[in-house]
């Protein structure tokens, strides 16, 4: 009747636009209110399925400038990562809504069609689908594409303005190996120094690197020749001999069809951090040598540091720690952004599976999986897929302890036994960082802060309580997301 009276009297009803409001900072009981309802009503907000820290609600409001706040567990709060101002109601968030429905929370949504809704005057009935893994869905209206783009631009600008020289520690050591060193001795050096990659020197310049993956491939080949690994072969073969004679070396072909070794991937101290990170990602390596050539012709080289994504992430965390609000993407739960590798859900057959294995699997099968899946680590789980431990490429160096590789068979030793062997040689500091976990509701900020800690290269995403593995997020995953 009221609408009919308005129409007959020549009045025009205001156009109402459905808007998604999001509170991303957790709580038990969350409501919102604003100037659009004259602050007279608290609108209940519901947690997003799979992201209990994120609450949302949709209400239809007229175009114009509006103020709003959130009532979280009995306290009025505002979202620091959205526009805000001080008014008679204290600090409030603000939004300017045009006459077209083209945004969620005032920012364009990431190519997501509007959810189906039946609007009846001022109320909307909305049916939202569930959030699945790290994929974009309609329920992930919490993801603000403009915020993601802005955050990536700020990170890119920061990395472009800083150089690899800033990664150099005030004190420390760098390790390099002569390419004529016996493989056996190199194996023991990596174990004793607690490193998984080392540059190689030929007497005149740095020509390559020796990594844990090299030892995986070497031990696999020796195993194929017999039940046990021959110490004599590791003693008599030099690094140079293995590097030159193995078919697994990646070689390139020039225009004349001649094969030549792939040049050493390295950076200089004046290279910016963005280029360093991209070089690591593009070459799928854990770190790159920072080389300095005092001479103009580059005939003399100095090894300054081994640059890694971990070191670069520390710089990002240190710089943005006091101004994290300038990177709004950091507050998003990891389950709402395209990052990491996740266990496929039902119906997601096109997604890359997450490699996992049981503790009674053979060490040989674990090494095969590391090679075939092209991953640096594999979660070790029980029959319920609950996390027990993790086996990484670098764990292969534990076989150097007491020359264990001469007494074991890769086909007979289990992953559990290999991990026990390694744990005997780890200090408590290293053990505490071997198997780091997080929840899919954790913010990206929390994830990168933990990945920036020494020795932490990945986080296993587990289900709260059961520790069932749901995904894995590595350092390279973080940089692929930030620099894409």
DRENZA-684165 format. One record per residue (C-alpha): x, z negated, y negated; residue in three letters. Coordinates in steps of 0.2 Angstrom, whole numbers, plus 5000, padded with zeros to 4 digits. Example, Ala and Ser with C-alpha at 12.3 -4.5 7.8 and 13.67 -1.06 7.14 Angstrom:
<nodes>
506249615022ALA/506849645005SER/
</nodes>
This chain:
<nodes>
500050005000UNK/501449964988UNK/502350124991UNK/500650214988UNK/500350124972UNK/502150164966UNK/501850354970UNK/500150364962UNK/500850274946UNK/502250404945UNK/503650274950UNK/505050334961UNK/505650224976UNK/507550194976UNK/508550294989UNK/509250175002UNK/510850215010UNK/511350135027UNK/513050045025UNK/514249965038UNK/515049805032UNK/516449735042UNK/517249565043UNK/518949585052UNK/519649405051UNK/518749315065UNK/517549165066UNK/516149095076UNK/514649115064UNK/514749255052UNK/513549305039UNK/513549415023UNK/512649425006UNK/512749514990UNK/512049574974UNK/510949704983UNK/509849564990UNK/510049454974UNK/511149334985UNK/509549264992UNK/509749305010UNK/511149285023UNK/511249435034UNK/511949395052UNK/513449495058UNK/513849525076UNK/515549535085UNK/516149715090UNK/516149735109UNK/517949715115UNK/518549655098UNK/517849475096UNK/518849445080UNK/517949585071UNK/516149565065UNK/514949695058UNK/513249725051UNK/512249875044UNK/511049865029UNK/510249985018UNK/510649975000UNK/510350074984UNK/511750174975UNK/512750084962UNK/514049944960UNK/513749794971UNK/514649634975UNK/514649544992UNK/515449395001UNK/515549335019UNK/514949165025UNK/516149115039UNK/515948955048UNK/515148875033UNK/516348935020UNK/516149075008UNK/517549205010UNK/518049375004UNK/519049515012UNK/520749525004UNK/521049705010UNK/519549775001UNK/519249784982UNK/518849624975UNK/518549534958UNK/518149374950UNK/516249344945UNK/515049204942UNK/515049184961UNK/516949164962UNK/517949294970UNK/516949434978UNK/517149604986UNK/516549754976UNK/515849924981UNK/515350074972UNK/514050174981UNK/513650354977UNK/511950434980UNK/512650514996UNK/512950425012UNK/514750475015UNK/515650305018UNK/515750145028UNK/516250005017UNK/516550125003UNK/517950225012UNK/517650385022UNK/517550355041UNK/518750445053UNK/517750595057UNK/516450495066UNK/514650555065UNK/513450425059UNK/512650315072UNK/510850345076UNK/509650235066UNK/507850225062UNK/507650175044UNK/506050085039UNK/506050055020UNK/507349915018UNK/507849885036UNK/508849985049UNK/508849965067UNK/510550025074UNK/511150055092UNK/513050055092UNK/514050105107UNK/515449995114UNK/517250005109UNK/518350075123UNK/520250045124UNK/521150105108UNK/520050265106UNK/519050295090UNK/517150275093UNK/515650255082UNK/515750065084UNK/517550075077UNK/516850095059UNK/518049955056UNK/519450085056UNK/519550155038UNK/520450315038UNK/520950305020UNK/521750135023UNK/522750205038UNK/523350355028UNK/523850245013UNK/524750125025UNK/525750265033UNK/526250335016UNK/526850175010UNK/527850145026UNK/528550325025UNK/529050295007UNK/529950135011UNK/530850205026UNK/531350365016UNK/532050255002UNK/533250145013UNK/534750195024UNK/535450165041UNK/536850065032UNK/535549925029UNK/535449905047UNK/537249845049UNK/537349655053UNK/538449555042UNK/539449515058UNK/539449575076UNK/540249685088UNK/540049865095UNK/540449915112UNK/541150085117UNK/541850155134UNK/543150275137UNK/542450425147UNK/543850415160UNK/543350235165UNK/542750215183UNK/540850205185UNK/540950045194UNK/541849955179UNK/540650035167UNK/539249965177UNK/539949785177UNK/540249795158UNK/538449835154UNK/537949695165UNK/539149565157UNK/538849625139UNK/536949615142UNK/536749795135UNK/535749945142UNK/536650085132UNK/538450115126UNK/539250265117UNK/540650365126UNK/542350405119UNK/543450545125UNK/545050495115UNK/544650595100UNK/542850575096UNK/541150505103UNK/540450635115UNK/538950545123UNK/538150385129UNK/537950295146UNK/536350215149UNK/535350115162UNK/534450275167UNK/536150345171UNK/536450205184UNK/534750225191UNK/535050405194UNK/536750365201UNK/536250235213UNK/534750345219UNK/535950485223UNK/537150365232UNK/535650295242UNK/535150465248UNK/536850475256UNK/536650325267UNK/535750155269UNK/536950055257UNK/537950105241UNK/539750135244UNK/540850035232UNK/542250165234UNK/541250305227UNK/540850205211UNK/542650155210UNK/543450325212UNK/542150425201UNK/542450415183UNK/541050425170UNK/541750595165UNK/541550655183UNK/539750595185UNK/539250665168UNK/540050835172UNK/539550855190UNK/537750785190UNK/536250905190UNK/535150785181UNK/536150815165UNK/535050905152UNK/535951065147UNK/535551195134UNK/535851385135UNK/536551485121UNK/536051655115UNK/537251735128UNK/536551635142UNK/537951515144UNK/537551325148UNK/538351195137UNK/538051005136UNK/536850935124UNK/537750865109UNK/537750685105UNK/536250615096UNK/536950515081UNK/536550465063UNK/537650425048UNK/537550275037UNK/536850365023UNK/535350445033UNK/533750365028UNK/532750255040UNK/531350375042UNK/532550515049UNK/533350385060UNK/531650335068UNK/531150515070UNK/532750555079UNK/532550415091UNK/530750465095UNK/531050655096UNK/532550625108UNK/531650495118UNK/533150375117UNK/533150185114UNK/534550185101UNK/535750305092UNK/537550275087UNK/537850255068UNK/539450355065UNK/540550365050UNK/541850495047UNK/543050445033UNK/543950615034UNK/543150775026UNK/543350875042UNK/542450735053UNK/543950735065UNK/544050545064UNK/542450435068UNK/542050255066UNK/540650175077UNK/539750055065UNK/538150005074UNK/536850055087UNK/535250095077UNK/533650055086UNK/531750045082UNK/531849855083UNK/533049845069UNK/532049965058UNK/530449865062UNK/531349715056UNK/531649795039UNK/529749845038UNK/529149665042UNK/530449585030UNK/529949705016UNK/528049695018UNK/527949515023UNK/527649455005UNK/526449605001UNK/525549635018UNK/523949675008UNK/524749845003UNK/524649895022UNK/522849865026UNK/523049945043UNK/524049795048UNK/522449685049UNK/521549805061UNK/521449745079UNK/522449855091UNK/520949905101UNK/520249995086UNK/521750105083UNK/522550245093UNK/524150155099UNK/524950115115UNK/524450165133UNK/522850085141UNK/522150075158UNK/520850215158UNK/518950165158UNK/517650235169UNK/517350415164UNK/519050435155UNK/519850535168UNK/520850635155UNK/521850485149UNK/523650455155UNK/523550315168UNK/524550155165UNK/525950145178UNK/525849975187UNK/526549915204UNK/526449765216UNK/527849645219UNK/528149695237UNK/528449875232UNK/530149935236UNK/531449945222UNK/531750125227UNK/529850165223UNK/530050065207UNK/531550175201UNK/530650335206UNK/529150285196UNK/530250245181UNK/530950425182UNK/529350515186UNK/528250425174UNK/529650435160UNK/529250255155UNK/530550115151UNK/529549985160UNK/528249945173UNK/527049795173UNK/527149705190UNK/525349645195UNK/524449555209UNK/522949625219UNK/521849585204UNK/522949675192UNK/523449515184UNK/525149515176UNK/526549435186UNK/528149515178UNK/528849675172UNK/530249785179UNK/531249885166UNK/532650015166UNK/533849885160UNK/533549775175UNK/534549895185UNK/536149815178UNK/535749655187UNK/536349735203UNK/538049725196UNK/538049535199UNK/539249495213UNK/539249675218UNK/537449665224UNK/537349855225UNK/538549855240UNK/537449735250UNK/535749795248UNK/534649945252UNK/533550015238UNK/532250055251UNK/532249885258UNK/532349775243UNK/530749735235UNK/530349725216UNK/530149535218UNK/531849515225UNK/532649625212UNK/531849525198UNK/532349365206UNK/534149425207UNK/534049465188UNK/533249305183UNK/534649205190UNK/535749295177UNK/534649285162UNK/534749145150UNK/533149055145UNK/533149145128UNK/533149315137UNK/531849255150UNK/530649205136UNK/530649375129UNK/530549475145UNK/528649475148UNK/527849465131UNK/525949475130UNK/524549505118UNK/522649525117UNK/521749685112UNK/520949585098UNK/522649545091UNK/522949625074UNK/524349755072UNK/525249635060UNK/525349505074UNK/525949645086UNK/527349715075UNK/527949535070UNK/528249495089UNK/529049665092UNK/530249635078UNK/530949485088UNK/532649505096UNK/532549565114UNK/530649615113UNK/530349795116UNK/528549795122UNK/526949695123UNK/525849695138UNK/524049695133UNK/523049575145UNK/521349505146UNK/521149325140UNK/521149205154UNK/521349315169UNK/522949405162UNK/522249565169UNK/523349705162UNK/522349815150UNK/523749915141UNK/525549915135UNK/526149935117UNK/528049975114UNK/529149995099UNK/529050185100UNK/527150175101UNK/527150075084UNK/528250205076UNK/527250355083UNK/525650285075UNK/526450235058UNK/527450405056UNK/526150525063UNK/
</nodes>
